[in-house]
Structure formats: C-alpha cells, structure tokens
Amino acid sequence: MRGSSDAILVLNAGSSSIKHAVFVDRAGELTLVVRREVEGLYTAPRFTAQDASGSIVAQRSWHERKLGHDGAVEFLIDFLKRRLADGPLIGVGHRVVHGGLRS
C-alpha cells in the first residue's frame, strides 16, 4: 500500500477470528487493497493477508502461544502501521452481529 491515499479499515470480529479489509480512496472510488484474517484464536492462531487479486502478501502463525483477541489486535495495529506508512487511516467500521434464540 505504499504511496496510497486515505485508507478505511473494515473489521469483523468473531469468537475465534478477526477478519478485516483495507480500502483506499483512489479518484473518488474505494478500492480494496488488502484483506486479512487472524483465525484460530485461542487454539492455533494464524494470520493471512491477501491483495485485491487474492495473492498472499503476508502470513504468520503463533505456535508458541495461544493468541487471543487482544494479542491479535496488537499485531494488526502494528501490521497496519507498517502498511499505511504513506497514507492516513481516516475511518474504521466494525460489523456487529447480535445473535440469540429469539427472532
């Protein structure tokens, strides 16, 4: 994402994963730059990042410890700081789903 303009982060945190995507504003249109996922939280955590074409641009796994939501968010913040070095993060959206037995 080097040389990018304004960026927007979209998050979807679940019970065992955090999915997220980064979009940038290019000539008034939002363009997907990278999508990522930290999955297997608390069991066998692993991180994968893909560019808009689906090519893997980064991977990591944590065999030595059980990574939870707090650790995953810290890792993602650091990853974003490195990836967004040339462009500001101007917004964050989070998908919230409330489940239950009632419809």
N, C-alpha and C positions, 0 to 999 in steps of 0.2 A: 504494500500500500504506500510505499514511498512516493512522495510528490502528490499525495492525494489532497482533496479539499475537505470541506466539512463532512464529518462522519456521524452516523447514527448507529447505535448498538441496540439490538433486539434480543431479549433474553426469554427463555422458557425453562424455569427450574422445576424439576420433578423430584420425586422421593429419592431417586438414585442417580440423577443426571442433571446436567445444566447444558442446554442447547442454546446456541447464540449465533447471530449473524451480524456482520458489519456492512452497512450500505454507505456509499458516498454520493454527494451531490455533484453530478457532472452535467453542466449546462442545463440545470433545472430538472434533471431526471435522476431518480435514485437508482444506483447501480450496485448490485451485490458484488462485494469484493472478496469476502471470505466468510465461510460458515464453519462453526466449530462445535465440538461436543466433548464434554467430560462425562464419561459414563462409568458405571460400575462403582459409584461412590460407596464407601464403607466396606467394599468387598475386594474387587480387583480393578482399581481406578485406571483409566486410560484416556488420553486426550488425542483427538484427531482434528486437524484443520484442513479444509479444502478451499480451493479458489472457486471462482464462478463456474469454471468448466468441470469441476469435480475432481481435479487433480489434488492429491495430498501435498500440502506445503509444510506441515509440521505434525509430529507425533511424539507422544511421551507416555510412559506408564510408570506407576509407582508400585513396585513390587515390595519395597522395604517397609511400607506403612499403609495403614488404612486411611485414605484421604476422604474427608467429609466435605460438606458444602463450604465451610469456612476456608479450608485449605484450597479448594477448587477456585473459589472466588479470588483469593490472594494470587494464585497462579494466573488466572485470567486477567486480572488487573495488570500484572507485570507484563504479560504477553501483549496486551493492548498498548501499554506504554511504549513498548519497543516497536510495535507495528504502526502506531499512529504518531510517530515521532515528528512527521512533517505536516500533520493536519489535526485540527482540534476535534474532539468528541463533543458534539453540540446537543446530543439528546440520547436518552436511554428509555426504552419501553420494555415492560415486562408483562408477559401473558400470565394472568391469574385465573386459575380454574378452581372452583369450589365444588367438590363432589359431595355425595351423600346419598342417602337412601330415598329421600323424597324427590318427586319430580315436579 
